[in-house]
Amino acid sequence: MNLEENLKRCADNIRWLDKQIDGIAIPSDVRCRLAGGCLYVALEHQKAIVLLIDNKIYGPALALVRLLIEAYVRGVWLHKCAAEVDLEKFKVDKLERLQASLIADIELLEGFQSKVLSGAHNNSWKKMCSFTHTGFQQVVRNNTAETIEPNYDAAELIETLEFANATGFLSAIAIAGLANNNSLANAVLRKMQQSS
């Protein structure tokens, strides 16, 4: 599948996800509201990545990949792992836990024990940080032999879209979990499997 086909597929999936989760009721307790807010931000980052790549604004799209996975991980962790004291710390921006630590907690949960999150983190975190913080990975992709201009490989852009797409689906499944809506979670999982 080429870049244009991937963009169309991702945009179609975003529209489908929006229809599924628009107006979904979640409990109004602090835990669910904080987790839901994080997961919603993850979905916004997914949309932004697709829009940016579609408009050939590649640097910011790749910079958002780290923020996307952070929002998803924080949402799941706040919902499933955080103690009450952690929720209070998060509410005042004093939660001092590294991403790897949050992932380690999540991977103790049923359904996360395959270590996919830690594998992705271990393999890609430094690169994600370089893109987000205008490091070498970001800078080198804005140089050609003669000019300073975008020089991103289509395969890398497709990989970014696929990652954003998958993380968007996972975020929607987590939102279904907040709503205790198993039928929605199963529908999203089926759509995710069809989309891959």
C-alpha positions in Angstrom: 0.0 0.0 0.0 1.5 3.4 -1.0 1.5 6.6 1.0 -1.8 8.0 -0.6 -3.6 4.7 0.0 -2.4 4.7 3.6 -3.5 8.3 4.1 -7.0 7.4 2.8 -7.2 4.3 5.0 -6.2 6.2 8.1 -8.7 9.1 7.4 -11.5 6.5 6.9 -10.6 4.8 10.1 -10.6 8.1 12.0 -14.1 8.9 10.7 -15.2 5.4 11.7 -13.7 5.8 15.2 -15.3 9.2 15.6 -18.7 7.8 14.8 -18.2 4.9 17.3 -17.1 6.9 20.3 -18.9 10.2 19.8 -21.1 10.8 22.7 -20.1 7.7 24.6 -20.8 8.0 28.3 -18.0 7.4 30.8 -18.2 7.6 34.6 -17.5 11.1 35.9 -15.0 10.1 38.6 -11.6 11.6 38.6 -9.8 8.5 37.4 -12.0 8.1 34.4 -12.0 11.8 33.5 -8.2 12.0 33.7 -7.8 8.7 31.7 -10.4 9.7 29.2 -8.8 13.1 28.7 -5.4 11.5 27.9 -7.0 9.0 25.5 -8.9 11.8 23.7 -5.6 13.7 23.3 -4.1 10.5 21.8 -6.9 10.4 19.2 -6.3 14.1 18.5 -2.6 13.4 17.9 -3.6 10.5 15.6 -5.7 12.9 13.5 -3.0 15.6 13.5 -0.4 13.1 12.3 -2.6 12.1 9.4 -3.5 15.7 8.5 0.2 16.9 8.7 1.4 14.0 6.5 -1.4 14.6 4.0 -0.3 18.3 3.8 3.4 17.3 3.5 4.3 18.8 6.9 6.4 15.8 7.9 8.6 17.1 10.7 5.8 18.0 13.1 3.9 14.8 12.2 6.9 12.7 13.3 7.4 14.9 16.4 3.8 14.0 17.5 4.5 10.2 17.5 6.1 10.4 21.0 3.2 12.5 22.3 0.7 10.1 20.8 2.1 7.1 22.6 2.6 9.0 25.8 -1.0 10.1 25.8 -2.2 6.5 25.2 0.1 5.0 27.9 -0.8 7.7 30.5 -4.5 7.1 29.8 -4.3 3.4 30.3 -2.0 3.8 33.3 -4.3 6.4 35.0 -7.3 4.1 34.4 -5.8 0.8 35.3 -2.7 1.3 37.5 -2.6 4.6 39.3 -3.1 4.8 43.0 -5.3 7.6 44.4 -2.1 9.5 45.4 -0.9 9.2 41.8 -4.1 10.8 40.5 -3.7 13.7 42.9 -0.1 14.2 41.8 -1.2 14.1 38.1 -3.8 16.7 38.8 -1.1 19.2 39.8 1.5 18.1 37.2 3.7 16.4 39.9 3.6 12.8 38.7 7.3 12.0 38.4 7.1 8.7 36.6 9.1 7.8 33.5 7.3 6.4 30.5 9.2 3.1 30.9 7.9 2.8 34.5 4.3 3.4 33.4 4.7 0.8 30.7 6.1 -1.7 33.2 3.0 -1.3 35.4 0.7 -1.7 32.5 2.4 -4.8 31.3 1.6 -6.5 34.6 -2.1 -6.3 33.5 -4.0 -9.0 31.7 -4.0 -8.3 28.0 -0.7 -6.4 28.1 1.7 -9.2 29.1 3.0 -9.7 25.5 5.4 -6.8 26.2 4.5 -5.0 22.9 4.6 -1.6 24.6 8.0 -2.1 26.2 9.3 -3.6 23.0 8.2 -0.5 21.0 9.5 1.7 23.7 12.9 0.0 23.9 13.3 0.0 20.1 12.0 3.5 19.3 12.0 5.8 22.3 15.3 7.6 21.6 14.3 8.1 18.0 10.9 9.5 19.0 12.6 11.9 21.4 15.0 13.0 18.7 12.1 13.9 16.4 10.1 15.6 19.2 13.1 17.7 20.5 14.6 18.6 17.1 17.5 16.2 17.4 19.6 14.6 14.7 16.8 12.3 13.5 14.6 15.3 12.8 17.4 17.6 11.4 18.9 15.0 9.0 15.5 14.5 7.4 15.5 18.1 6.4 18.6 18.0 4.3 19.4 16.9 0.8 22.8 16.9 -0.8 22.3 20.4 -2.0 19.5 22.0 0.0 17.7 22.2 3.3 14.2 20.9 2.7 12.1 17.9 3.7 13.8 14.6 2.7 11.6 11.9 4.4 11.4 8.4 3.1 7.9 7.3 2.0 8.3 4.0 3.9 9.0 5.9 7.1 5.9 8.0 6.6 3.8 4.9 6.0 5.3 3.4 9.2 4.3 6.6 11.0 0.7 6.4 9.7 0.4 2.7 10.6 1.7 3.4 14.1 -0.8 6.3 14.5 -3.6 4.2 13.1 -2.9 1.3 15.5 -2.5 3.6 18.5 -5.8 5.4 17.6 -7.6 2.0 17.6 -6.0 1.1 21.0 -7.0 4.4 22.4 -10.6 3.8 21.3 -10.6 0.4 22.8 -9.3 1.9 26.1 -12.2 4.5 25.9 -14.6 1.6 25.5 -13.1 0.1 28.6 -13.7 3.3 30.5 -17.3 3.1 29.4 -17.4 -0.6 30.3 -18.7 -1.1 26.8 -17.4 -4.5 25.7 -19.4 -4.6 22.5 -17.8 -1.3 21.4 -14.3 -2.6 22.3 -14.9 -5.8 20.3 -16.2 -3.8 17.3 -13.1 -1.6 17.4 -10.8 -4.6 17.7 -12.5 -6.2 14.7 -12.1 -3.0 12.6 -8.5 -2.8 13.7 -7.8 -6.4 12.5 -9.6 -5.6 9.2 -7.5 -2.5 8.8 -4.1 -4.1 9.2 
